[in-house]
Amino acid sequence: MFTVWLVALIIIIILILIIISLLPLELFDLSWKTITLMRRIHGPKGLPVLGEALNVAAGDISEKLDYLKSLQEKYPRLTALWVVGIPVVIIHEPEDLEIIMGSPHHITKGVEYLPILPWLQEGLLVSTGEKWHKRRKLLTPTFHFRILEDNLQSINKHARNLVRNLLNENGKPIIAENFITLCALDIICETAMGISLNSQDNEGKEYVHAIKKVSSSVVARVLKIWLKRDIIFYLTKYGRDFYKCLSFLHRFTEKIIRDRKISYAAEKAKETVDNIEDELHLVKKRKAFLDSLIELDIKYPNLFTNTDIREEVDTFMFEGHDTTSAALVFALYQLGLNPEIQERAFNELKNIFGDSQRNATLKDLQEMHYLEKVIKETLRMYPSVPYISRKLTQDLELDKGVIIPSGVNAVIVPFLVHRNTRFYPNPEVFNPERFSHENSKGRHPYCYIPFSAGPRNCIGQKFAMMELKVVISTILRYSKIETLTKPEEISLTPLLILRSNKPIQIKVTSR
């Protein structure tokens, strides 16, 4: 009997050592203070050493939102848990979210972002500290109100190309994502990168495929503890897919940078030889955010390198098309499910445009009040980024003496925040009137965070709203949407971007 217990003990010790060896050592940089304060916050006990790791890793990715919801219901406000030595606290209530998200101190991204580093490196999404502050200050003017207006022509053009392609299917069932994603990719390339990709004309599909592969590999690595070490990850299919697609993505963005540098140099050369009128014309010309990076590279070649440019281009290419395309797909999905809402949005557009086929102007967008409610409700139910985390580098003090200690991985789940019944009765019902002036009055600002909030809010949120309005309004002006995929047929999957586990099928017919 003693021998059996001894063997069992040895096996347990070996398993513990194996688990510890799989994780980065820096994740174990914990103090007794952190451990003590964690014990004061309720949450599941979990297994020794492993904590909740098995529950996190088990099952399909589409089940993770249900798992997080179950934790919220059992342990409201704050939920503390451990995942193989990593202290995690999920923050549920907007009053607490305001304290962490509104702080200039708690801006370091959580450990879930580590697998993204080989791809986006220290771009704006994942950088922190002084580098993040400098980049944020540099790039914010790129999304100035006047510059956004200058991009309207490009967005209108690609929205019309999208409608053309949708109607060319002659009412056949189509997968919405296949069309929407390419349109969003064309828009971000032309407006932010200053190049024409023409994805909707059968180019760029490999880029979209690579993004999906990388995203699924990253999420798998976050959830499965045995994939933490590079050497193990590389030997799996996840790792092989990741590095193959990563190589393609970096080559893709490097080509964009090279092409823009060539055209930028040509424009500068033209500026030096043209007359005063031409110079004034060039001054007025819209400058893409990539141009700002190229100018930094020219001015400070030792401080701002090609790698610095690429990591920002990678970041903006990914965030600038994938988040918007997800929102567009879910918006069309709900409009197709709710014909009365679709017709009300169409009638608003009819009042704005009449029988004119002109492009949407900035003034038109400002008059799309009901469509804006539709978009906001879409982003409430389907926030493009369903999961956010921050690694606390100092204690986070909440009210009533509650302290989340330094070293904790603080988790924010917009998907669940947006379903808080205190603010959104019947949260699974699609109801744009939630965002009427009357119904929004007095609602806590941090109970709606589709673009994050505070210092690390989405730098491109105004651009995204403008793009969503232009694209959806253009589709509705010229076509009717019918959703073929039934709600009970899909479940939501929290990859890097929120997606349906089953492709959403729609039918598009001419008005």
N, C-alpha and C positions, 0 to 999 in steps of 0.2 A: 504493500500500500504506500509506504514511504517512497519507494522507487517511482511509482506512478506520479505522485505529487511532485517529486523532484524533476522528472522529465517534463511535466506540465509547466512547472515554473521556468525551466530553461527555455522551453518553446516560447513562453510569454515574453521573457527577457529578449530573446532573439527577435521576435516580432516588433517589440518596442524599439529596439536598436535599428531595425530596418526602416521603420516608420520615420524615426528621427533623422536617419541618414538621407531620406528622400526630401527633406525640407530645408530651405535656406536657413542657415544658422541665425541670421539676424532676426528671424521671426521669434526667437526665444529670448530676446533681449527684454525680459520682463522684470518688474520689481515686485516685492511683497506688497507694496502699496497698491499696485494694479490688481493683484490677485485678491487682496482684501476688499477693495471697493467693488470689484466684480461680483463678489459674493453677496453684496447688499442689493443687487438688482436681480429680480426674479427671471427665471428661464429654465429650460430643460437641463437636467443634470448631465445627460450624455454618458458615454462609456469612459473608463479610465484611459488617459492619454489621448484616445481618439476623439473624445467629446462627441459632437454631432456629425463627424466626418462621414460616417456610413449613411446617415440620412441625407446628407448633402449630395453624396455621390450616387446613391441608389436611385433606380427608376429612370424614367425618360425625362429629358430636359423640359418637356411640356408640363410636367408635374411640379416643377419648382415653385411656381407662383402659388399653387394650392398649399404647398408645404409652408411657405412664408406666411400665407394667410392664416393657416392653422396656428402658427406661433403667435401671430398678432392677437387672435381671438383668445388664446389661452393665457398669454402674458401681455396684457395691454400696456400702452404707453412706451415702455422700454422692455426689450427682450435681450437678456444676456445669455450667451452660449460660447462654447469653446470648440474650435475646429483644429485638432491636432496642434495644440500649443498656441493657437492664435485666438486672443480674446476678441469677441465680436459683440457689439451691442446694436440692435436694430431700433431705430428711433421712429416712432409712429405718428406722434401728434405735432400739428403745425406750430404750436407754441414753442416746443423744443427745437423743431427744425429751424425756426427763425434764429435761435441762438447760435447754432452751429453754422448754418449756411450764410447767415448775415455777418459772420465774424471774418475779419481780415487775417486771422491767425490760423484757422482750421481749413487750409486750402490744399494740403497734401493728399493726393489720391491714395486710395486703399490698396491692399495687397492684390486685389483682383485685377488691377491694372498692370501688374508686373509682366504677365505673358504678352502684353501688347507692345512692350518696349522694343523688341527686335524689329517691329514693323514701324510704329510711329515715333520710336525713340523719344526725344525730349521735345516733341512738338507741343503746341498750346494745350492739347487735351490732357497730357500726362506730366508736363513739367511742373515745377514748383519753385518756391522761393524767389530769389532775385531774377532768375532767368524768366520765370513765368511773368513776373510783374513787367519786365522790360518788353517782352514779346506782346503782352496784352496791350500795353500802352502804344506800341508801334502799330499794331494791326487794327485797333479800334477805329481810327479814321477811315479805314477801308470800307466800313459799313455806315458811313455818314449818310444822313437823309438825302442829300443832294446826289451823292454817288449812287444810292439805291434807285433814284428816279432815272438816272442815266442808263440803268440796266434793263428798264422796262421793255425796250424794243427787242432785245435778245430773248427775254422770257416770253414775250408775246409770240415771237417767231417760232420758238420750239414748242409752245403750247399748241399752236395751229398745226404744226407737223404731227404732233401727237394725235390730235383730233382726226387728221387725214388718215393716219395709220389705223386708228380704231375703226373708222367708218369703212375703210377698205376691206375689213373683215366681213362686211355685209351681214351683220347680225349673228354671226357664228359665235358659239361659246369661246371665250378667250381667257387666258390667265392674266389678270390685270397687272401683276407685278412685271411681267415680261415687257410690257410697253412703257409703264410708268417709270421704271428705273432708268431706262435708256434716255428718256426725256430729261429726267433730273440730272443725269450725268452730263448731257449736252449743255444744260443751263449752267452748271457750276464751272464747266471747262471754259465756256465762252465768257462768262461774266467775271469770274474770279481769277482764271488763269490766262485769259486773253487769247485763247486758241479755239479753233472750231474742230470739234472731234467728230461730229456727224454720227453719233452712236445710233440714232434712229434709222440711219441708212446702212444698217448691218455692220457697223464698226463698234468696237468697245465692248462687245458681249463677253469677250474673254476676261476683261477687267472686272465686270460684274460677277462672273463666275468665281474669279480668284478671291474677291471680297467675301463672298459667301463661304468659301472653303476656309479662309483664314479665320473668319468669325467663329465658325463652328469648332475649329481646332482650339482657338483661344478659350472658348467657354468650356470645352471638354477638359482643358488643362486646369482651369480654375476649380472645377468640380471634382476631378479625380486626383486624389493626393499622390498616387503612384506616378503621375506624369510631371511632377514638380521638377525633377532633375533633368537637365538638358539631355544627358546621355540616354536616359530611358525614353524621354519624349521623342527623340530623333529616331529611335528604333521602331516606333509605332506608326501606324497608318496616319494618325493625326499629325505626328511630327513630320512625316515625309510630305504630306499634303501641304502642311504649313510652310515649310521651307521652299518647296517648289513654287507655290503661289507667291510667297514673299519675294522671291527672286524676280518673278514676273512683275509684281506691283512696283518694286523699286525701279526696274528698267522702264516701266511705263511712265512713271512720274519724272524720271531723269530725261526721257525723251521730250516730255512736255516742257521741262525747264530749258532744254537745249533749243527747242523750236521757238520758245518765247524770247530767249536771249537773242536769237538771230533777228527776229522781227523787231525787237526792242532796239537793237543796234541800228537797224535800217531806218527806223523812225527817227532816232536821234541824229543820224547822218542827214536825213532829209530836213530836219529842223535847222541845221547849220547852214544849208544852202538856199532854203526857200526865202521868200520875201516876208515882209512884216505881216501881211495878211495870213500867210500860211503858218507863220509862227504862232499867231494868235489862235488860229484854228487848232493847232496841236496842243496848245496850253489848255484849251477847253475840252480836249478829247478825254474820255473816261480812262482812268488809270486802274488797271486790275491790281489786286493785292499782290500778285506775283511780281508785278513791276516794282513795288516797294521793296521786296526782298532782293531783287536784282540790283537795285540802286544801292542797297546796303552792302551787297557783295562787292560792288565796284568801289564804293567809298571806303569800306573797311575790309579788305580782302583777308586779313589775318584774324579778324574777329567774327566775321560772318561768312562761313564757308559754304561750299556746294552742299555739304551734308546738312547744314542748318537750313538751307532753303528746302532741301528735299523733305526733311521731317515736317516742315510746316505744310508743304504741298501735299504730302501723304495725308496729313491730318485733315486739311480742308477738303481734299477730294473725297475722303471717306465720309466725314461728318456732313459735308455740304450736299451730298446726293443721297446717301442711304437713309438718313433720318427723315428727309423730306419725302422721299419716295414711299417710305413706310406709311407716313401720315396720309399721303394721297391715296394709297391703296385702301386704307381703312375708311377714308372719307367716301370714296366711291362705293365701297361695300355697304356702308350705312345708308347712303343716298339711294342705292338700288334696292335696299330692304324696306325703305320708307318712302314710297312714291309721293305721299302728301308733303313731306318735308322737301323732297326734290322739286316738286312743282312750286312750292312757295319760294324756294331759292331762285328758280327760273323766272317767276313772275317779278321778283325784285330786279333781276337782270334785264328783263323786258322793259321795265320802267326806266332803267338807266340808259339802255342802248337803243330802245325802240327796234326798228327794223334795220338799223345801221350794222354794217359788218366791220366797223372800225376796230382798231386795237383798244385794249383797256388803257386808260390813263391813270395817273396817280389820283386825280379827283374822282374817277370812277371807283377806284378801290376804296376810297374813304366813304363812299356811299353804299358799299356792300355790307350793310349792318347785319342782315340776317345770315348771309353767307359766313360772316365772321363768327357768329354764334355757332354755326354748323362746324366750322373748323375748330373752335375752342372745345366744343363737346367731343369732337373726334379725338383731340389730344388729351382730353380728360380720360376717356375710356381706353385710349390706346396711346399712352405717352411713348414716343419713339425710343427714348432711353428709359427702360423700366426699372433700372437698378443703378444706384450711385453709392460710392463708398469713400470715406476719408480716413486716413490714418492719423490719429490724434498725437500731436507732438507736445501737447500740454493738456492739463486737466480741463474738462469742459464742465462748468458749473451751471446747473439748471436751477429752477426754483425749489423751494422747500428743502434745501440742503442736499439735493441729489447731485452727485458728482460722477461723471463718466471719466475714468482715469486716463492719463497719458499712456500711450502704447496700444490703446484699443483700436480695432478696426470698426469705425462707426458706419453703419449701413442705413441708407435711405432708399425706400422703395416707392417711387412716384406712382406706380401702378396701384398700390394699396392706399397710399395717401389720397388718391383721387376717388377712392371708393369709401371714404369715411362718411358714414351715415349721418354724422352730426351736421355735415355741410351739404351732402348729396343724397337725399332720400331716394330709395329705389335706384341705387347706383348702376345697376346693370341695364337700365332703360336708357335708350338714346333720346335725349331731350335737349335740343339747342336752347330752349327758353330758360334753362338754368343760368345762362349767361346774359339774360336781359338785365338792364340797369337795375330794375326793381329787385330781381332775385339775387343779384350779385352784391347788393348793398349789405355791408356789415360782415361779409364773408372774410375769414382770415386769409391774408395774402399768401401765406405759405401752405394753404391746403390745395393750391393749384400751382404745380411746379414743372410743367412740361419742358421748360427750357432751363431747368435748374433755377437757382436764385442766388442773390448776394454777389460778392466779388467774382465768383466763378460761374456766373450765369452764361448762357450761350451767347457768344459774341455776334452770331449771325441770326438772332431770333427775328429781327425786323425784316431781314432779307427773306427768311423762311416764310413768314406770314405773307409777304408780298408775293412770293412765288406760288404759295398755296392758293391765294385768291385768284391770281391770273390764270393758273392752269385749270382749277376747278370751274371758274366762271366761263372759260373758253369752252370746256367740255359741255357744260350745261346749256350754253347758248345754242349749240349746234346739234346736240344729241341727247338721247334719253338713255339712262342706265338701268339695267335690270340685273339684280344679283341672283346668280344661280346656286351658289354655295349656301346651304342652310346653316343657321347659327349653331345647331347641334352637331354639325359635321366638323367643326374646327375647335381647336383649343389654342391658346396663346403661348408662344414659346419665347422666353426671355434670353435671346442670344445677345450679342452686343447691342442689337436693335430689336425691338419687339416685332415678332412676326407670327403669322398663322402657321401652325404645323402642317396645314393642308393648303395648297395654292387656292386663292380666292378666284373663282370664275365669275365673269360678268358677261352680259350681252349688251352691245352698244348699237343703237339704231338712230338714224337721222331724224331730226325734228321736221 
